Structures are given as C-alpha cells and as structure tokens.
Amino acid sequence: MCADIDELYWSRTIGPAVKITRVGEGEARRWLLSLVGTESMTFRSTNNPADIETNIRLMLGLESAMSVGVVSVLHAAMERDGVPRERWSREPVLICGHSQGGIVAAALASIPPDEAGVNVGGILSMGGPNRRIRVRPDVVIITVNHDQDVMPSFDGSPDRAPDRRVTVGRSLVRPRTRPLYYAHSSSTYTETVRLLERKVRVTPWGRLASSMAALQDFLPTPGESTRVMHYEIWQDLLTPTADAAWDTVAALERGGAYTAATYPMDYVTTVPRLPRVARARRRRASAFSALSRLIPIRKDRS
C-alpha cells in the first residue's frame, strides 16, 4: 500500500488519486485505502482539495473537503460492489496515508463510525502531523516518522502520543542534496516500512509486532478475491475566494465530536536545574612563556 502512494503521486489528475481495494466477500469483506499527501501548496483555493486549507481545517477539528471526498469515494466503491447502504458505516477499513493522508485517516478515526460514515479499523500513517488528534481506542494505528522530517511537528504538538498508537522512528543518513525532501518523501517512507516489516519478522513480540499483525490481517490471503478501484477527488469553486485561505478557514462550520489533544507545558518550570560544573581557570600566557614554546621548534641554520 505504501508503494501504491508513490505511484498515485504521478497520476495526471486534477485532484488526488485514491486507490481502493476490496478484499474478501460477505462477513470477511474489508477495504484498503491509499491516500496521498498535500499536492497544492498555494494559499488560494483550487479544484484540488489536497491543499493547505485542508491541513488547517483538519488540525482545527473542522470538516474538510478532503475528508468528505474520502468518505464519498468509499461509499461509491461500496455501492459499486453491491454493499447495502446500511452496512457502509460498518465495513472495516484500513487507511495507509502519507503526510496529509495520515491527518485525514486520524480525523475519520477520531469520531464514531456512524457519524463519520466509515469504520476505520486500522491506520498506517507516514510523516503525518496528527499527534493532536486522539483516535478511538479500538483503532490500531502505527505512525512512522523520520528524525530528520519536520512535517510531523507542524501541528505544534510535542513528540508524545495522545492515545495507544505505536510510534516508530528512524534516523536517516543525510543525502548530499535536498535532505528535507528526502526525509519526507513517500518513497523513503516506503523503504522504512519495508525495514519495519523485516524487523517484525525477526522479533515477533511486543506492541509493535502485535499492531503490525493486526494491520496485516486486512491484507488479502492467498486465493482470496480482491477488486481494485481508482477514484479522483476534486472540488468545484462555487463562490469567488480570496488569495489567502484564511478567509475560508475563518468560516467555522460544525466540528463534530472531534476534540484536540492538549499537552500541559508547565513541566518546564518544575524541572530542577542542574548544578553548574566548576571549571578550572586557565592561566594567562605571558610573553616569556610564548617565547619558550617557540624556541624548541626553531630551525637550526648552522
């Protein structure tokens, strides 16, 4: 699923391309969803909903065009596959999201399935700034972050988990060019997830191994039927918008049952100060001592 995101970034579409895979049939039916990150870096609203406005609205706990689009394409895929409408909010879904895709996945998993319209059961987030979003206790979530990647800290939260998520970090070797792009690239995160799977096979115990096993249960088994569908999410601009997205964000709409995780920052004042280490004073060098140092190394011209 991580490698699918690498290919979705290259799709020649107006909005972000989404890959949806139906696995199994009947009661064993489950859905796999691959989400890309931010594609439009302008502060002007465009037809591409994967923009900065979506990031701001999701971090504020508001409904965004991208989250509405993800639920819409999932419902369209379920309807095409013949799933009854009353089961749309009960079908288990695994979301693999990079950057903004991780925020969308966490936002959908933070509210009840009946309210969100989709039952997110597992999340694999790669480089997503979603530490302020507290997901439901029944959701298995693994977040993968690189130490050199600055994007996971863009929500202004410290490196602490607000729920029972498993956080995996990796320190990269700095490349010669474009280190920030390399640290946040989806292909680099795909390589990290492959190393993570190899590590779990070597040491199959602990919370990481159990969480990886829970996410791998969504994947198809040998001989199990699957169906792959691709969708594009885009939006219409019905009203003129200003150059900056702040005017749109200021129109606060319903936020649902989302509550941001807050972290107390008063621990800074309670930390005891370390004692100062007394350092020996260096003796001031005199002119005679400096001359004596130069005498042994002078050249003999005899």
C-alpha positions, 0 to 999 in steps of 0.5 A: 500500500505504501508503494501504491502512494508513490505511484498515485503521486504521478497520476495526471489528475486534477485532484488526488488519486485514491486507490481502493481495494476490496478484499474478501466477500460477505462477513470477511469483506474489508477495504484498503485505502491509499491516500496521498499527501498535500499536492497544492501548496498555494494559499488560494483555493483550487479544484484540488482539495489536497491543499493547505486549507485542508491541513488547517481545517483538519488540525482545527477539528473542522470538516474538510473537503478532503475528508468528505471526498474520502468518505464519498469515494468509499461509499461509491466503491461500496455501492459499486460492489453491491454493499447495502447502504446500511452496512457502509458505516460498518465495513472495516477499513484500513487507511495507509496515508502519507503526510496529509493522508495520515491527518485525514485517516486520524480525523475519520478515526477520531469520531464514531463510525456512524457519524463519520460514515466509515469504520476505520479499523486500522491506520498506517500513517507516514510523516503525518502531523496528527499527534493532536488528534486522539483516535478511538481506542479500538483503532490500531494505528502505527505512525512512522516518522523520520528524525530528520522530517519536520512535517510531523511537528507542524501541528505544534504538538510535542513528540508524545502520543495522545492515545495507544498508537505505536510510534516508530522512528528512524534516523536517516543518513543525510543525502548530499542534496535536498535532505528535507525532501528526502526525509519526507518523501513517500518513497523513503517512507516506503523503504522504512516500512519495508525495514519495519516489516523485516524487523517484525519478522525477526522479533515477533513480540511486543506492541509493535509486532502485535499492531503490525499483525493486526494491520496485516490481517486486512491484507488479502490471503492467498486465493482470496478475491480482491477488486481494485478501484481508482477514484479522483477527488476534486472540488468545484469553486462555487463562490469567488475566494480570496488569495489567502485561505484564511478567509475560508478557514475563518468560516467555522462550520460544525466540528463534530465530536472531534476534540484536540489533544492538549499537552500541559507545558508547565513541566518546564518550570518544575524541572530542577536545574542542574548544578553548574560544573566548576571549571578550572581557570586557565592561566594567562600566557605571558610573553616569556612563556610564548617565547619558550614554546617557540624556541624548541621548534626553531630551525637550526641554520648552522 
